[in-house]
Amino acid sequence: MPVTLKLATSLDGRIATATGESRWITGEAARAAVHRLRADHQGVVVGVETALADDPELTVRLPGYNGPQPARVVLDSRQRLHAGCKLVATARQVPTYVVATEAPAAHLLEAGVYVLTVPAVGDGRPELKSVVEALRAEGIGSLFVEGGGQVAASFLRCGLVDRLEWFRAPMVIGGEGRPAIGALALAELAAAPRFRRVQAQPLGEDLWERYERI
């Protein structure tokens, strides 16, 4: 299954300030490009921390767009999404999946959310290769991973990222900001995930860089 990781960061690779402020780091042109990329994928993936902090819709919102909406996928081991959030409230309009590591929660099933249970690893997070297989079994053939930093790092550690779509804004947030990619626990450079840049173009004041895995 093709997996694309999207990053929208400052020049120093931050996705938010220390207090969590992130709207908006990139400009309108970059955000429109992200919506077009969503439309090109069958599933959009975020972690539960991003879902709780931002309360996103994760839908394609472009003028005149009437194509299919990608399924929304939340990695939520303990099923912390609540009934009032946008993803759960609209689950009957747009297919919404929660990937958990325990039995499905009643409030999610009642809202029309599909709960997939997969094995846990490490600190209880879903085992990502099992996640990809479970989503493929649901008919979801391509994934667009949008965050946050721990989710991005997990997909990279597992060697699952085929493409990077990186939008960089001309600002610097600093070391106390939240990183786009969490810890990879690399002991040597030879183990670092490597990519080849295939395109770079300005989008307003931002820069859009596209990479493929080597």
C-alpha positions as CSV (number, residue, x, y, z in Angstrom):
1,M,0.0,0.0,0.0
2,P,1.5,3.4,-0.9
3,V,2.0,5.6,2.2
4,T,2.6,9.4,1.9
5,L,3.7,11.4,4.8
6,K,2.8,15.1,4.8
7,L,4.8,17.7,6.8
8,A,3.8,21.4,7.1
9,T,6.6,23.0,9.1
10,S,8.7,26.1,9.9
11,L,12.2,26.2,8.4
12,D,13.5,24.4,11.5
13,G,11.0,21.6,11.2
14,R,8.5,22.6,13.9
15,I,4.7,22.1,13.5
16,A,3.6,24.2,16.5
17,T,4.9,26.5,19.2
18,A,5.5,25.2,22.7
19,T,1.9,26.1,23.6
20,G,0.5,24.2,20.6
21,E,-0.3,27.1,18.4
22,S,-0.1,26.0,14.7
23,R,-2.8,27.8,12.7
24,W,-1.5,28.7,10.3
25,I,2.2,28.0,9.8
26,T,1.8,27.6,6.0
27,G,-0.2,29.8,3.7
28,E,-3.4,29.4,1.7
29,A,-1.7,28.0,-1.4
30,A,0.0,25.3,0.6
31,R,-3.2,24.4,2.4
32,A,-5.0,24.1,-0.9
33,A,-2.3,21.7,-2.2
34,V,-2.8,19.6,0.9
35,H,-6.5,19.3,0.1
36,R,-5.6,18.2,-3.4
37,L,-3.3,15.6,-2.0
38,R,-6.0,14.3,0.3
39,A,-8.3,13.8,-2.7
40,D,-5.6,11.7,-4.3
41,H,-5.6,9.2,-1.4
42,Q,-8.2,6.8,0.0
43,G,-7.4,7.3,3.7
44,V,-6.1,10.2,5.8
45,V,-4.3,9.2,9.0
46,V,-3.7,11.2,12.2
47,G,-2.8,10.3,15.8
48,V,-5.3,10.8,18.6
49,E,-3.3,13.7,20.1
50,T,-3.7,15.7,16.9
51,A,-7.4,14.7,16.7
52,L,-8.1,15.9,20.2
53,A,-6.0,19.1,20.0
54,D,-7.2,20.3,16.6
55,D,-10.6,18.7,16.2
56,P,-10.1,18.4,12.5
57,E,-12.5,17.4,9.8
58,L,-9.8,15.8,7.5
59,T,-12.0,16.2,4.5
60,V,-11.3,17.6,1.0
61,R,-12.6,21.2,0.9
62,L,-11.9,22.7,-2.5
63,P,-14.1,25.0,-4.5
64,G,-16.3,22.8,-6.8
65,Y,-14.9,19.5,-5.5
66,N,-17.6,16.8,-5.7
67,G,-15.4,13.7,-5.7
68,P,-15.2,11.0,-3.0
69,Q,-13.9,11.9,0.5
70,P,-11.1,9.8,1.8
71,A,-11.7,7.7,4.9
72,R,-10.5,9.3,8.1
73,V,-8.3,7.1,10.3
74,V,-7.3,7.9,13.9
75,L,-4.7,5.9,15.7
76,D,-6.4,5.8,19.1
77,S,-5.2,2.9,21.2
78,R,-7.5,3.6,24.2
79,Q,-10.4,5.1,22.1
80,R,-10.2,8.6,23.6
81,L,-12.1,10.3,20.8
82,H,-15.3,11.6,22.3
83,A,-18.8,11.8,20.8
84,G,-18.7,15.6,20.3
85,C,-15.6,15.8,18.2
86,K,-16.1,16.5,14.4
87,L,-14.7,13.1,13.3
88,V,-17.1,11.2,15.4
89,A,-20.1,13.5,14.8
90,T,-19.8,13.2,11.1
91,A,-18.8,9.5,10.9
92,R,-22.1,8.6,9.2
93,Q,-21.4,11.1,6.4
94,V,-17.7,10.3,5.9
95,P,-16.2,6.9,6.6
96,T,-14.3,7.1,9.9
97,Y,-12.0,4.5,11.4
98,V,-10.5,4.3,14.9
99,V,-7.6,1.9,15.2
100,A,-7.5,0.6,18.7
101,T,-5.7,-2.1,20.7
102,E,-8.7,-3.2,22.8
103,A,-12.4,-4.1,22.3
104,P,-14.5,-1.5,20.4
105,A,-16.0,1.3,22.6
106,A,-19.8,1.5,22.5
107,H,-20.0,5.3,22.0
108,L,-17.9,5.0,18.8
109,L,-19.9,2.1,17.4
110,E,-23.2,3.9,18.1
111,A,-21.9,7.0,16.2
112,G,-21.1,4.9,13.1
113,V,-17.3,4.8,13.6
114,Y,-15.6,1.6,12.4
115,V,-13.2,0.4,15.1
116,L,-10.4,-1.9,14.1
117,T,-8.5,-3.7,16.8
118,V,-4.8,-4.5,16.2
119,P,-1.9,-5.7,18.3
120,A,-0.1,-3.3,20.6
121,V,3.6,-2.6,20.7
122,G,5.9,-0.7,23.0
123,D,3.9,1.7,25.1
124,G,0.6,0.4,23.9
125,R,0.6,2.0,20.4
126,P,-1.0,0.1,17.5
127,E,1.5,-2.0,15.6
128,L,1.7,-0.1,12.3
129,K,2.2,-3.0,9.9
130,S,-0.9,-4.6,11.3
131,V,-2.7,-1.2,10.9
132,V,-1.8,-1.0,7.2
133,E,-2.9,-4.6,6.7
134,A,-6.2,-4.0,8.5
135,L,-6.9,-0.9,6.4
136,R,-6.1,-2.7,3.2
137,A,-8.6,-5.4,4.2
138,E,-11.2,-2.6,4.5
139,G,-10.5,-1.6,0.9
140,I,-8.3,1.4,1.6
141,G,-5.5,1.3,-0.9
142,S,-3.4,4.4,-0.2
143,L,-2.7,6.4,3.0
144,F,-2.0,10.1,3.5
145,V,-0.4,10.5,7.0
146,E,-0.9,14.0,8.4
147,G,0.4,13.8,11.9
148,G,1.5,14.4,14.6
149,G,5.2,14.0,15.3
150,Q,5.0,10.6,17.0
151,V,2.8,9.2,14.3
152,A,5.3,10.5,11.6
153,A,8.2,9.0,13.5
154,S,6.4,5.6,13.9
155,F,5.7,5.3,10.2
156,L,9.3,6.2,9.4
157,R,10.8,3.8,12.0
158,C,8.7,1.0,10.4
159,G,9.9,1.8,6.9
160,L,6.4,2.4,5.7
161,V,6.8,5.9,4.2
162,D,7.1,5.8,0.4
163,R,6.7,9.6,-0.3
164,L,7.2,12.8,1.6
165,E,5.2,15.9,0.8
166,W,6.9,18.7,2.8
167,F,5.6,22.3,3.0
168,R,8.0,24.7,4.6
169,A,7.1,28.2,5.7
170,P,9.7,31.0,5.9
171,M,9.7,31.3,9.7
172,V,11.7,29.9,12.6
173,I,10.0,28.7,15.8
174,G,12.9,27.4,17.8
175,G,13.8,24.3,19.8
176,E,11.0,24.6,22.3
177,G,8.5,24.2,19.4
178,R,6.9,20.9,18.7
179,P,8.9,18.8,16.1
180,A,7.3,17.5,13.0
181,I,9.0,14.1,13.5
182,G,9.4,12.5,17.0
183,A,12.3,10.4,18.2
184,L,13.7,7.8,15.8
185,A,16.2,6.4,18.3
186,L,19.0,6.3,15.6
187,A,22.4,5.1,16.8
188,E,24.1,5.8,13.5
189,L,23.5,7.7,10.3
190,A,23.5,4.5,8.2
191,A,20.2,3.6,9.8
192,A,18.5,6.9,8.9
193,P,15.5,6.8,6.5
194,R,16.7,8.2,3.2
195,F,14.7,10.0,0.4
196,R,15.4,11.5,-3.0
197,R,14.0,14.9,-3.8
198,V,12.0,14.7,-7.0
199,Q,10.5,18.2,-7.1
200,A,10.6,21.6,-5.4
201,Q,8.4,24.6,-6.1
202,P,7.3,27.8,-4.4
203,L,3.7,28.1,-3.2
204,G,3.2,31.8,-2.3
205,E,5.8,32.4,0.4
206,D,6.1,28.7,1.2
207,L,8.2,26.0,-0.4
208,W,6.8,22.6,-1.4
209,E,9.3,19.8,-1.6
210,R,8.5,16.3,-2.8
211,Y,10.6,13.2,-1.9
212,E,10.5,9.5,-2.7
213,R,12.1,6.8,-0.6
214,I,15.4,5.5,-1.9
